[in-house]
Amino acid sequence: MRAVTAAKSKNLAYLPGARGGRPWQKRLIMGLILVVVLYFGLLFAAQYWRLVQFRQTLDEIDAQIAGARAQNEEMQAEIERLHSPAYLEEMARQELGMVRSGELLFFFQKPDNLPQ
């Protein structure tokens, strides 16, 4: 029976050297596969890191845009107020010290500056 199993196992090897092979070839192939996998893994990691940085930059730019839009809205509101005659009159009185004809303007000294 042993002779039959030995004969069968000889018939199972179709290619010469399929059983043992050369161990250095297997190591070389496994080493090359490992190098290729590591190379593509590093490429993926580097691209992912760049993507994270781009997303952070995009968030910063979006925040700047939001700030600029808020400032733009404030300026638009100021422009609308400047077109109002009541606001213009108020600014002329406060900033320039202007008065209407017939009005009197009084200036009061602060108590600290009174002569003694």
The first five atom37 places (N, CA, C, CB, O) and aatype in JSON, in Angstrom:
{
  "aatype": [12, 1, 0, 19, 16, 0, 0, 11, 15, 11, 2, 10, 0, 18, 10, 14, 7, 0, 1, 7, 7, 1, 14, 17, 5, 11, 1, 10, 9, 12, 7, 10, 9, 10, 19, 19, 19, 10, 18, 13, 7, 10, 10, 13, 0, 0, 5, 18, 17, 1, 10, 19, 5, 13, 1, 5, 16, 10, 3, 6, 9, 3, 0, 5, 9, 0, 7, 0, 1, 0, 5, 2, 6, 6, 12, 5, 0, 6, 9, 6, 1, 10, 8, 15, 14, 0, 18, 10, 6, 6, 12, 0, 1, 5, 6, 10, 7, 12, 19, 1, 15, 7, 6, 10, 10, 13, 13, 13, 5, 11, 14, 3, 2, 10, 14, 5],
  "atom_mask": [
    [1, 1, 1, 1, 1],
    [1, 1, 1, 1, 1],
    [1, 1, 1, 1, 1],
    [1, 1, 1, 1, 1],
    [1, 1, 1, 1, 1],
    [1, 1, 1, 1, 1],
    [1, 1, 1, 1, 1],
    [1, 1, 1, 1, 1],
    [1, 1, 1, 1, 1],
    [1, 1, 1, 1, 1],
    [1, 1, 1, 1, 1],
    [1, 1, 1, 1, 1],
    [1, 1, 1, 1, 1],
    [1, 1, 1, 1, 1],
    [1, 1, 1, 1, 1],
    [1, 1, 1, 1, 1],
    [1, 1, 1, 0, 1],
    [1, 1, 1, 1, 1],
    [1, 1, 1, 1, 1],
    [1, 1, 1, 0, 1],
    [1, 1, 1, 0, 1],
    [1, 1, 1, 1, 1],
    [1, 1, 1, 1, 1],
    [1, 1, 1, 1, 1],
    [1, 1, 1, 1, 1],
    [1, 1, 1, 1, 1],
    [1, 1, 1, 1, 1],
    [1, 1, 1, 1, 1],
    [1, 1, 1, 1, 1],
    [1, 1, 1, 1, 1],
    [1, 1, 1, 0, 1],
    [1, 1, 1, 1, 1],
    [1, 1, 1, 1, 1],
    [1, 1, 1, 1, 1],
    [1, 1, 1, 1, 1],
    [1, 1, 1, 1, 1],
    [1, 1, 1, 1, 1],
    [1, 1, 1, 1, 1],
    [1, 1, 1, 1, 1],
    [1, 1, 1, 1, 1],
    [1, 1, 1, 0, 1],
    [1, 1, 1, 1, 1],
    [1, 1, 1, 1, 1],
    [1, 1, 1, 1, 1],
    [1, 1, 1, 1, 1],
    [1, 1, 1, 1, 1],
    [1, 1, 1, 1, 1],
    [1, 1, 1, 1, 1],
    [1, 1, 1, 1, 1],
    [1, 1, 1, 1, 1],
    [1, 1, 1, 1, 1],
    [1, 1, 1, 1, 1],
    [1, 1, 1, 1, 1],
    [1, 1, 1, 1, 1],
    [1, 1, 1, 1, 1],
    [1, 1, 1, 1, 1],
    [1, 1, 1, 1, 1],
    [1, 1, 1, 1, 1],
    [1, 1, 1, 1, 1],
    [1, 1, 1, 1, 1],
    [1, 1, 1, 1, 1],
    [1, 1, 1, 1, 1],
    [1, 1, 1, 1, 1],
    [1, 1, 1, 1, 1],
    [1, 1, 1, 1, 1],
    [1, 1, 1, 1, 1],
    [1, 1, 1, 0, 1],
    [1, 1, 1, 1, 1],
    [1, 1, 1, 1, 1],
    [1, 1, 1, 1, 1],
    [1, 1, 1, 1, 1],
    [1, 1, 1, 1, 1],
    [1, 1, 1, 1, 1],
    [1, 1, 1, 1, 1],
    [1, 1, 1, 1, 1],
    [1, 1, 1, 1, 1],
    [1, 1, 1, 1, 1],
    [1, 1, 1, 1, 1],
    [1, 1, 1, 1, 1],
    [1, 1, 1, 1, 1],
    [1, 1, 1, 1, 1],
    [1, 1, 1, 1, 1],
    [1, 1, 1, 1, 1],
    [1, 1, 1, 1, 1],
    [1, 1, 1, 1, 1],
    [1, 1, 1, 1, 1],
    [1, 1, 1, 1, 1],
    [1, 1, 1, 1, 1],
    [1, 1, 1, 1, 1],
    [1, 1, 1, 1, 1],
    [1, 1, 1, 1, 1],
    [1, 1, 1, 1, 1],
    [1, 1, 1, 1, 1],
    [1, 1, 1, 1, 1],
    [1, 1, 1, 1, 1],
    [1, 1, 1, 1, 1],
    [1, 1, 1, 0, 1],
    [1, 1, 1, 1, 1],
    [1, 1, 1, 1, 1],
    [1, 1, 1, 1, 1],
    [1, 1, 1, 1, 1],
    [1, 1, 1, 0, 1],
    [1, 1, 1, 1, 1],
    [1, 1, 1, 1, 1],
    [1, 1, 1, 1, 1],
    [1, 1, 1, 1, 1],
    [1, 1, 1, 1, 1],
    [1, 1, 1, 1, 1],
    [1, 1, 1, 1, 1],
    [1, 1, 1, 1, 1],
    [1, 1, 1, 1, 1],
    [1, 1, 1, 1, 1],
    [1, 1, 1, 1, 1],
    [1, 1, 1, 1, 1],
    [1, 1, 1, 1, 1],
    [1, 1, 1, 1, 1]
  ],
  "atom_positions": [
    [[0.81, -1.17, 0.0], [0.0, 0.0, 0.0], [0.87, 1.25, 0.0], [-0.93, -0.01, 1.18], [0.5, 2.28, -0.57]],
    [[1.99, 1.14, 0.64], [2.9, 2.27, 0.64], [3.42, 2.56, -0.75], [4.05, 2.02, 1.57], [3.62, 3.72, -1.09]],
    [[3.62, 1.61, -1.48], [4.14, 1.8, -2.84], [3.1, 2.5, -3.7], [4.52, 0.44, -3.47], [3.45, 3.29, -4.58]],
    [[1.84, 2.23, -3.45], [0.77, 2.86, -4.22], [0.67, 4.34, -3.88], [-0.58, 2.16, -3.97], [0.51, 5.16, -4.78]],
    [[0.77, 4.7, -2.61], [0.68, 6.11, -2.23], [1.91, 6.86, -2.71], [0.54, 6.25, -0.72], [1.79, 8.02, -3.11]],
    [[3.06, 6.24, -2.69], [4.27, 6.9, -3.18], [4.17, 7.12, -4.67], [5.53, 6.08, -2.84], [4.61, 8.15, -5.18]],
    [[3.59, 6.15, -5.38], [3.44, 6.29, -6.83], [2.43, 7.37, -7.15], [3.02, 4.96, -7.47], [2.6, 8.12, -8.11]],
    [[1.37, 7.45, -6.36], [0.36, 8.49, -6.58], [0.94, 9.87, -6.31], [-0.87, 8.24, -5.68], [0.64, 10.82, -7.04]],
    [[1.76, 9.99, -5.27], [2.32, 11.3, -4.96], [3.31, 11.73, -6.04], [2.99, 11.28, -3.59], [3.46, 12.93, -6.29]],
    [[3.98, 10.79, -6.69], [4.86, 11.15, -7.8], [4.06, 11.64, -8.99], [5.73, 9.96, -8.2], [4.5, 12.53, -9.71]],
    [[2.89, 11.08, -9.19], [2.05, 11.48, -10.31], [1.4, 12.85, -10.06], [0.97, 10.43, -10.55], [1.01, 13.52, -11.01]],
    [[1.29, 13.26, -8.81], [0.65, 14.52, -8.5], [1.52, 15.72, -8.86], [0.28, 14.56, -7.04], [1.0, 16.81, -9.08]],
    [[2.8, 15.54, -8.91], [3.7, 16.64, -9.24], [3.78, 16.75, -10.76], [5.11, 16.42, -8.61], [4.5, 16.0, -11.4]],
    [[3.05, 17.68, -11.31], [3.01, 17.82, -12.76], [4.19, 18.59, -13.31], [1.74, 18.5, -13.17], [4.7, 18.3, -14.39]],
    [[4.63, 19.58, -12.56], [5.73, 20.42, -13.02], [7.01, 20.03, -12.31], [5.42, 21.9, -12.79], [6.99, 19.73, -11.11]],
    [[8.11, 20.03, -13.03], [9.37, 19.72, -12.33], [9.71, 20.87, -11.37], [10.54, 19.48, -13.34], [9.62, 22.04, -11.74]],
    [[10.08, 20.54, -10.2], [10.43, 21.54, -9.21], [9.23, 22.16, -8.53], [0.0, 0.0, 0.0], [9.4, 23.13, -7.79]],
    [[8.01, 21.65, -8.74], [6.81, 22.22, -8.15], [6.75, 21.94, -6.66], [5.57, 21.69, -8.84], [6.16, 22.71, -5.89]],
    [[7.34, 20.86, -6.25], [7.28, 20.51, -4.84], [8.21, 21.39, -4.02], [7.63, 19.04, -4.65], [7.76, 22.13, -3.15]],
    [[9.43, 21.32, -4.29], [10.4, 22.03, -3.47], [10.6, 23.45, -3.96], [0.0, 0.0, 0.0], [10.54, 24.39, -3.18]],
    [[10.83, 23.6, -5.22], [11.09, 24.92, -5.78], [12.37, 25.48, -5.24], [0.0, 0.0, 0.0], [13.12, 24.81, -4.53]],
    [[12.62, 26.7, -5.57], [13.8, 27.37, -5.06], [13.33, 28.37, -3.99], [14.6, 28.09, -6.2], [12.53, 29.26, -4.3]],
    [[13.78, 28.23, -2.78], [13.29, 29.1, -1.7], [13.65, 30.57, -1.91], [13.85, 28.64, -0.38], [12.91, 31.44, -1.47]],
    [[14.74, 30.86, -2.55], [15.11, 32.27, -2.76], [14.16, 32.95, -3.73], [16.55, 32.37, -3.28], [13.95, 34.16, -3.63]],
    [[13.58, 32.2, -4.68], [12.6, 32.79, -5.6], [11.33, 33.17, -4.85], [12.26, 31.79, -6.75], [10.76, 34.24, -5.07]],
    [[10.9, 32.3, -3.96], [9.7, 32.59, -3.18], [9.93, 33.81, -2.3], [9.29, 31.38, -2.32], [9.06, 34.67, -2.2]],
    [[11.08, 33.89, -1.69], [11.39, 35.04, -0.84], [11.47, 36.32, -1.67], [12.71, 34.81, -0.09], [11.0, 37.38, -1.24]],
    [[12.05, 36.22, -2.84], [12.16, 37.38, -3.71], [10.78, 37.88, -4.12], [13.0, 37.04, -4.96], [10.51, 39.08, -4.08]],
    [[9.91, 36.97, -4.51], [8.56, 37.35, -4.92], [7.8, 37.94, -3.74], [7.8, 36.13, -5.49], [7.12, 38.96, -3.9]],
    [[7.89, 37.33, -2.58], [7.2, 37.85, -1.4], [7.77, 39.23, -1.01], [7.32, 36.86, -0.22], [7.03, 40.12, -0.61]],
    [[9.08, 39.38, -1.14], [9.7, 40.67, -0.85], [9.23, 41.75, -1.81], [0.0, 0.0, 0.0], [8.95, 42.87, -1.4]],
    [[9.14, 41.4, -3.1], [8.66, 42.37, -4.1], [7.2, 42.75, -3.84], [8.81, 41.8, -5.52], [6.83, 43.92, -3.95]],
    [[6.4, 41.77, -3.5], [4.99, 42.05, -3.19], [4.9, 42.96, -1.97], [4.21, 40.73, -2.95], [4.1, 43.9, -1.95]],
    [[5.71, 42.68, -0.96], [5.71, 43.51, 0.24], [6.14, 44.95, -0.08], [6.65, 42.9, 1.3], [5.54, 45.9, 0.42]],
    [[7.16, 45.1, -0.91], [7.62, 46.43, -1.29], [6.53, 47.18, -2.05], [8.89, 46.34, -2.15], [6.3, 48.37, -1.79]],
    [[5.85, 46.52, -2.97], [4.79, 47.16, -3.74], [3.63, 47.57, -2.83], [4.28, 46.22, -4.86], [3.1, 48.67, -2.96]],
    [[3.24, 46.7, -1.91], [2.15, 47.01, -0.99], [2.54, 48.19, -0.09], [1.79, 45.77, -0.12], [1.73, 49.09, 0.13]],
    [[3.76, 48.19, 0.42], [4.22, 49.31, 1.24], [4.26, 50.61, 0.45], [5.6, 49.01, 1.81], [3.88, 51.66, 0.96]],
    [[4.72, 50.54, -0.79], [4.79, 51.73, -1.64], [3.41, 52.35, -1.83], [5.42, 51.39, -3.0], [3.22, 53.55, -1.64]],
    [[2.45, 51.52, -2.21], [1.1, 52.04, -2.43], [0.44, 52.47, -1.11], [0.24, 51.0, -3.13], [-0.36, 53.4, -1.1]],
    [[0.77, 51.8, -0.03], [0.26, 52.21, 1.27], [0.79, 53.59, 1.66], [0.0, 0.0, 0.0], [0.03, 54.42, 2.18]],
    [[2.07, 53.83, 1.43], [2.63, 55.15, 1.71], [2.04, 56.21, 0.8], [4.15, 55.11, 1.56], [1.78, 57.33, 1.25]],
    [[1.84, 55.88, -0.45], [1.2, 56.84, -1.36], [-0.2, 57.2, -0.87], [1.12, 56.26, -2.79], [-0.59, 58.37, -0.87]],
    [[-0.94, 56.2, -0.45], [-2.29, 56.44, 0.05], [-2.26, 57.32, 1.29], [-3.0, 55.12, 0.35], [-3.04, 58.27, 1.41]],
    [[-1.35, 57.02, 2.22], [-1.25, 57.8, 3.46], [-0.88, 59.25, 3.16], [-0.21, 57.17, 4.42], [-1.44, 60.17, 3.76]],
    [[0.05, 59.46, 2.23], [0.46, 60.82, 1.89], [-0.7, 61.59, 1.24], [1.66, 60.8, 0.94], [-0.91, 62.76, 1.56]],
    [[-1.43, 60.95, 0.36], [-2.57, 61.62, -0.28], [-3.68, 61.91, 0.72], [-3.11, 60.75, -1.43], [-4.33, 62.94, 0.65]],
    [[-3.88, 61.0, 1.66], [-4.9, 61.23, 2.68], [-4.51, 62.41, 3.55], [-5.1, 59.96, 3.55], [-5.36, 63.23, 3.9]],
    [[-3.23, 62.52, 3.91], [-2.76, 63.64, 4.72], [-2.96, 64.96, 3.98], [-1.28, 63.46, 5.09], [-3.37, 65.95, 4.58]],
    [[-2.67, 64.98, 2.69], [-2.88, 66.18, 1.89], [-4.36, 66.54, 1.85], [-2.34, 66.0, 0.47], [-4.72, 67.72, 1.9]],
    [[-5.22, 65.54, 1.75], [-6.66, 65.78, 1.75], [-7.1, 66.42, 3.06], [-7.43, 64.47, 1.51], [-7.92, 67.35, 3.06]],
    [[-6.57, 65.93, 4.17], [-6.92, 66.5, 5.49], [-6.46, 67.97, 5.56], [-6.26, 65.68, 6.64], [-7.2, 68.82, 6.05]],
    [[-5.25, 68.25, 5.06], [-4.76, 69.63, 5.07], [-5.61, 70.52, 4.18], [-3.3, 69.67, 4.6], [-5.91, 71.65, 4.56]],
    [[-6.0, 70.03, 3.02], [-6.85, 70.83, 2.12], [-8.21, 71.11, 2.76], [-7.04, 70.1, 0.78], [-8.76, 72.19, 2.6]],
    [[-8.74, 70.14, 3.47], [-10.03, 70.36, 4.14], [-9.9, 71.41, 5.23], [-10.56, 69.04, 4.73], [-10.8, 72.23, 5.41]],
    [[-8.79, 71.4, 5.98], [-8.58, 72.42, 7.0], [-8.46, 73.8, 6.37], [-7.31, 72.1, 7.83], [-9.02, 74.77, 6.88]],
    [[-7.73, 73.88, 5.26], [-7.59, 75.15, 4.56], [-8.94, 75.63, 4.05], [-6.6, 75.03, 3.4], [-9.26, 76.81, 4.13]],
    [[-9.74, 74.7, 3.54], [-11.07, 75.05, 3.05], [-11.94, 75.58, 4.17], [-11.72, 73.84, 2.39], [-12.69, 76.54, 3.97]],
    [[-11.87, 74.96, 5.35], [-12.64, 75.44, 6.5], [-12.22, 76.85, 6.91], [-12.48, 74.49, 7.69], [-13.06, 77.68, 7.23]],
    [[-10.9, 77.12, 6.88], [-10.41, 78.46, 7.22], [-10.91, 79.49, 6.21], [-8.87, 78.48, 7.27], [-11.32, 80.59, 6.58]],
    [[-10.87, 79.14, 4.94], [-11.33, 80.06, 3.9], [-12.84, 80.29, 4.02], [-10.98, 79.51, 2.49], [-13.31, 81.41, 3.83]],
    [[-13.58, 79.24, 4.33], [-15.03, 79.41, 4.53], [-15.32, 80.35, 5.7], [-15.7, 78.04, 4.79], [-16.26, 81.15, 5.63]],
    [[-14.52, 80.26, 6.76], [-14.7, 81.17, 7.9], [-14.4, 82.61, 7.49], [-13.8, 80.74, 9.09], [-15.1, 83.53, 7.9]],
    [[-13.36, 82.8, 6.69], [-13.02, 84.14, 6.22], [-14.14, 84.7, 5.33], [-11.69, 84.12, 5.44], [-14.47, 85.88, 5.42]],
    [[-14.7, 83.85, 4.49], [-15.8, 84.28, 3.62], [-17.01, 84.68, 4.46], [-16.18, 83.17, 2.62], [-17.66, 85.69, 4.18]],
    [[-17.31, 83.89, 5.49], [-18.45, 84.21, 6.36], [-18.22, 85.56, 7.05], [-18.66, 83.1, 7.41], [-19.15, 86.36, 7.17]],
    [[-16.99, 85.81, 7.5], [-16.68, 87.09, 8.13], [-16.82, 88.26, 7.16], [0.0, 0.0, 0.0], [-17.33, 89.32, 7.51]],
    [[-16.35, 88.04, 5.94], [-16.46, 89.1, 4.93], [-17.92, 89.37, 4.57], [-15.66, 88.72, 3.66], [-18.3, 90.52, 4.35]],
    [[-18.73, 88.33, 4.52], [-20.16, 88.52, 4.23], [-20.85, 89.29, 5.35], [-20.85, 87.17, 4.01], [-21.69, 90.15, 5.09]],
    [[-20.5, 88.98, 6.6], [-21.1, 89.7, 7.73], [-20.69, 91.17, 7.69], [-20.66, 89.06, 9.08], [-21.51, 92.06, 7.93]],
    [[-19.42, 91.42, 7.4], [-18.95, 92.8, 7.29], [-19.65, 93.52, 6.13], [-17.42, 92.84, 7.09], [-19.98, 94.7, 6.25]],
    [[-19.87, 92.83, 5.03], [-20.56, 93.4, 3.88], [-22.0, 93.78, 4.26], [-20.57, 92.41, 2.7], [-22.48, 94.84, 3.87]],
    [[-22.66, 92.91, 5.02], [-24.03, 93.22, 5.45], [-24.07, 94.45, 6.36], [-24.65, 92.0, 6.17], [-24.97, 95.28, 6.25]],
    [[-23.08, 94.56, 7.25], [-23.01, 95.74, 8.12], [-22.81, 97.0, 7.3], [-21.88, 95.58, 9.15], [-23.42, 98.04, 7.58]],
    [[-21.96, 96.92, 6.3], [-21.71, 98.09, 5.45], [-22.94, 98.46, 4.63], [-20.53, 97.83, 4.51], [-23.23, 99.64, 4.42]],
    [[-23.67, 97.44, 4.17], [-24.9, 97.71, 3.42], [-25.92, 98.41, 4.33], [-25.49, 96.4, 2.85], [-26.61, 99.33, 3.89]],
    [[-26.01, 97.97, 5.58], [-26.93, 98.62, 6.53], [-26.5, 100.06, 6.79], [-26.99, 97.84, 7.86], [-27.34, 100.95, 6.9]],
    [[-25.2, 100.3, 6.88], [-24.69, 101.67, 7.07], [-25.02, 102.54, 5.86], [-23.17, 101.65, 7.31], [-25.37, 103.71, 6.02]],
    [[-24.92, 101.99, 4.68], [-25.26, 102.74, 3.46], [-26.74, 103.11, 3.47], [-24.92, 101.92, 2.19], [-27.12, 104.22, 3.11]],
    [[-27.58, 102.15, 3.89], [-29.02, 102.44, 3.97], [-29.3, 103.54, 4.97], [-29.8, 101.16, 4.35], [-30.12, 104.42, 4.72]],
    [[-28.62, 103.51, 6.12], [-28.81, 104.56, 7.13], [-28.34, 105.91, 6.6], [-28.06, 104.21, 8.42], [-28.96, 106.94, 6.89]],
    [[-27.26, 105.93, 5.84], [-26.73, 107.19, 5.32], [-27.69, 107.86, 4.34], [-25.39, 106.96, 4.65], [-27.64, 109.07, 4.15]],
    [[-28.54, 107.08, 3.71], [-29.53, 107.65, 2.78], [-30.73, 108.25, 3.51], [-30.0, 106.56, 1.8], [-31.56, 108.91, 2.9]],
    [[-30.82, 108.02, 4.8], [-31.93, 108.54, 5.59], [-31.63, 109.99, 6.0], [-32.19, 107.66, 6.85], [-30.56, 110.25, 6.55]],
    [[-32.54, 110.94, 5.73], [-32.3, 112.34, 6.13], [-32.18, 112.52, 7.64], [-33.42, 113.22, 5.61], [-31.41, 113.36, 8.09]],
    [[-32.92, 111.77, 8.42], [-32.86, 111.89, 9.88], [-31.48, 111.48, 10.39], [-33.96, 111.03, 10.54], [-30.94, 112.12, 11.29]],
    [[-30.94, 110.43, 9.83], [-29.62, 109.97, 10.25], [-28.55, 110.98, 9.85], [-29.31, 108.59, 9.64], [-27.63, 111.26, 10.62]],
    [[-28.68, 111.53, 8.64], [-27.71, 112.53, 8.2], [-27.74, 113.76, 9.12], [-28.01, 112.96, 6.75], [-26.7, 114.32, 9.47]],
    [[-28.92, 114.16, 9.51], [-29.04, 115.31, 10.41], [-28.41, 115.0, 11.77], [-30.52, 115.71, 10.59], [-27.7, 115.83, 12.34]],
    [[-28.68, 113.82, 12.27], [-28.12, 113.43, 13.56], [-26.59, 113.4, 13.52], [-28.66, 112.06, 13.98], [-25.94, 113.87, 14.45]],
    [[-26.02, 112.86, 12.44], [-24.57, 112.82, 12.3], [-24.0, 114.23, 12.17], [-24.18, 111.97, 11.09], [-22.94, 114.52, 12.73]],
    [[-24.68, 115.11, 11.43], [-24.2, 116.49, 11.28], [-24.19, 117.2, 12.63], [-25.08, 117.26, 10.27], [-23.28, 117.97, 12.92]],
    [[-25.18, 116.95, 13.44], [-25.24, 117.58, 14.76], [-24.15, 117.03, 15.69], [-26.63, 117.36, 15.39], [-23.47, 117.78, 16.38]],
    [[-24.01, 115.71, 15.7], [-23.05, 115.09, 16.63], [-21.6, 115.3, 16.19], [-23.34, 113.6, 16.75], [-20.77, 115.72, 16.99]],
    [[-21.31, 115.01, 14.95], [-19.92, 115.02, 14.48], [-19.42, 116.41, 14.15], [-19.78, 114.12, 13.28], [-18.28, 116.75, 14.44]],
    [[-20.27, 117.22, 13.53], [-19.83, 118.53, 13.05], [-20.3, 119.69, 13.92], [-20.33, 118.73, 11.65], [-19.85, 120.82, 13.72]],
    [[-21.18, 119.43, 14.88], [-21.67, 120.49, 15.76], [-22.58, 121.47, 15.03], [0.0, 0.0, 0.0], [-22.66, 122.64, 15.42]],
    [[-23.25, 121.03, 13.99], [-24.12, 121.92, 13.21], [-25.47, 122.08, 13.92], [-24.33, 121.37, 11.78], [-25.91, 121.19, 14.65]],
    [[-26.12, 123.23, 13.68], [-27.45, 123.5, 14.22], [-28.32, 124.06, 13.12], [-27.38, 124.48, 15.43], [-27.82, 124.57, 12.11]],
    [[-29.62, 123.96, 13.32], [-30.55, 124.57, 12.35], [-30.6, 126.07, 12.59], [-31.98, 123.94, 12.48], [-30.19, 126.57, 13.64]],
    [[-31.1, 126.77, 11.6], [-31.2, 128.21, 11.76], [-32.24, 128.52, 12.85], [-31.59, 128.9, 10.41], [-33.32, 127.93, 12.86]],
    [[-31.9, 129.4, 13.73], [-32.79, 129.77, 14.83], [-32.52, 128.98, 16.09], [0.0, 0.0, 0.0], [-33.07, 129.33, 17.14]],
    [[-31.7, 127.96, 16.05], [-31.37, 127.18, 17.25], [-30.12, 127.75, 17.9], [-31.17, 125.68, 16.91], [-29.27, 128.34, 17.23]],
    [[-30.02, 127.58, 19.19], [-28.84, 127.99, 19.92], [-28.08, 126.74, 20.37], [-29.21, 128.89, 21.14], [-28.68, 125.74, 20.77]],
    [[-26.79, 126.83, 20.31], [-25.94, 125.7, 20.71], [-25.21, 126.09, 21.97], [-24.94, 125.29, 19.58], [-24.51, 127.11, 22.0]],
    [[-25.35, 125.29, 23.02], [-24.69, 125.56, 24.29], [-23.58, 124.54, 24.5], [-25.7, 125.52, 25.47], [-23.77, 123.35, 24.26]],
    [[-22.42, 125.01, 24.93], [-21.31, 124.14, 25.31], [-21.13, 124.25, 26.8], [-19.99, 124.51, 24.54], [-21.01, 125.35, 27.33]],
    [[-21.1, 123.14, 27.49], [-20.93, 123.1, 28.93], [-19.54, 122.57, 29.24], [-22.02, 122.24, 29.61], [-19.07, 121.61, 28.64]],
    [[-18.9, 123.23, 30.19], [-17.6, 122.75, 30.61], [-17.79, 121.66, 31.67], [-16.73, 123.92, 31.17], [-18.76, 121.64, 32.43]],
    [[-16.86, 120.78, 31.68], [-16.91, 119.71, 32.68], [-16.49, 120.31, 34.02], [-15.99, 118.49, 32.27], [-15.72, 121.27, 34.05]],
    [[-16.97, 119.76, 35.13], [-16.63, 120.31, 36.44], [-15.13, 120.34, 36.71], [-17.32, 119.51, 37.51], [-14.67, 121.19, 37.47]],
    [[-14.36, 119.44, 36.14], [-12.91, 119.4, 36.36], [-12.22, 120.61, 35.74], [-12.32, 118.11, 35.79], [-11.17, 121.03, 36.22]],
    [[-12.79, 121.18, 34.69], [-12.12, 122.25, 33.96], [-12.63, 123.64, 34.35], [-12.3, 122.05, 32.49], [-12.28, 124.61, 33.68]],
    [[-13.42, 123.76, 35.39], [-13.96, 125.07, 35.78], [-12.84, 125.95, 36.36], [-15.11, 124.9, 36.83], [-11.99, 125.47, 37.1]],
    [[-12.86, 127.23, 36.01], [-11.83, 128.12, 36.58], [-12.12, 128.36, 38.06], [-11.79, 129.48, 35.82], [-13.28, 128.28, 38.48]],
    [[-11.1, 128.64, 38.86], [-11.29, 128.82, 40.29], [-11.09, 130.22, 40.73], [-10.39, 127.95, 41.04], [-11.21, 130.51, 41.92]]
  ]
}
